[in-house]
Amino acid sequence: MSEFQIGIMVACGAAATILTRFLPFWLFGTREPPRFVLYLGRTLPPAVMAMLVVFCLKDAKVLTWPFGIPEILGVAITAGLYLWRKNMLLCVIVGTASYMALLQFVFPAMANS
């Protein structure tokens, strides 16, 4: 890919990001958004998180050793930390790090497969 094409791709990505950030303010200004938009604002974040959990756990092997134990522990650590601290960024970082540590140090044979 040429430098010009890379520049076009970066410009398109930047334009799309700016458009999605400013579009709600341009559409609604200072008035109240429609009920449908408020509904989406309430329901989409949990739906996206549920989809990410399903995506992350889709390849867990629960019928062979270690029977999904690293995945279960990673989810339990993340959920427990969220219930305790209510900090999503902290939960994602610690949950990911704990899962990777489990794979590297407790279940090293899985990391190579």
C-alpha positions in Angstrom: 0.0 0.0 0.0 1.4 3.4 -0.9 1.8 6.3 1.5 -0.9 8.2 -0.3 -3.4 5.3 0.3 -2.4 5.0 3.9 -3.0 8.8 4.3 -6.4 8.4 2.7 -7.3 5.6 5.1 -6.2 7.6 8.1 -8.1 10.6 6.9 -11.3 8.5 6.4 -10.9 7.0 9.8 -10.5 10.4 11.4 -13.4 11.8 9.5 -15.7 8.9 10.5 -14.6 9.3 14.2 -15.2 13.1 14.2 -18.6 12.7 12.4 -19.8 10.1 14.9 -18.8 12.3 17.8 -20.4 15.5 16.5 -23.4 14.1 14.7 -25.7 13.9 17.8 -25.0 17.5 18.7 -25.6 18.6 15.1 -28.9 16.7 14.9 -30.3 17.5 18.3 -28.6 20.7 19.4 -29.9 21.7 22.8 -33.2 19.9 22.6 -34.0 16.5 24.1 -33.2 13.5 21.9 -36.1 11.3 20.9 -37.1 8.5 23.2 -35.8 5.9 20.8 -32.3 7.4 21.0 -32.4 7.5 24.8 -33.6 3.8 24.8 -30.6 2.9 22.6 -28.3 4.8 24.9 -29.5 2.7 27.9 -29.6 -0.7 26.2 -26.7 -0.8 23.8 -23.8 -0.7 26.3 -24.9 -3.9 28.1 -25.7 -5.6 24.8 -22.3 -4.8 23.5 -20.6 -6.1 26.7 -22.7 -9.3 26.5 -21.6 -9.8 22.8 -18.0 -9.3 23.8 -18.3 -11.9 26.6 -19.8 -14.4 24.1 -17.1 -13.7 21.6 -14.4 -14.2 24.2 -15.8 -17.4 25.5 -16.8 -19.0 22.2 -13.6 -21.0 21.8 -13.4 -22.3 25.4 -12.9 -26.0 25.4 -15.1 -27.3 28.3 -14.9 -31.0 27.4 -11.1 -31.4 27.5 -8.5 -30.4 30.0 -8.5 -27.8 31.6 -12.3 -27.8 31.1 -12.6 -24.0 30.7 -11.1 -23.3 34.1 -8.9 -20.3 33.0 -11.9 -18.7 31.2 -14.2 -19.3 34.2 -11.6 -17.8 36.6 -10.9 -14.9 34.3 -14.6 -14.1 34.1 -15.1 -14.6 37.8 -12.2 -12.3 38.6 -13.5 -9.6 36.2 -17.1 -9.8 37.5 -16.0 -9.9 41.2 -13.7 -6.9 40.7 -16.5 -5.0 39.0 -19.0 -5.8 41.8 -16.4 -4.6 44.3 -14.9 -1.5 42.6 -17.4 -0.5 39.8 -14.5 0.5 37.6 -14.8 -1.0 34.1 -11.3 0.0 32.9 -9.7 -1.6 36.0 -11.8 -4.7 35.5 -10.8 -5.1 31.9 -7.1 -4.6 32.6 -7.0 -6.9 35.7 -9.3 -9.6 34.1 -7.2 -9.7 30.9 -3.9 -9.8 32.9 -5.2 -12.5 35.2 -6.4 -14.7 32.3 -3.0 -14.3 30.5 -1.2 -15.1 33.7 -3.3 -18.2 34.2 -2.5 -19.3 30.7 1.3 -18.7 31.0 1.9 -19.9 34.6 -0.9 -22.2 35.7 -2.0 -23.8 32.4 1.1 -23.4 30.1 0.2 -26.3 27.8 -2.9 -24.3 26.7 -0.9 -21.2 25.7 1.0 -23.3 23.1 -2.1 -24.9 21.5 
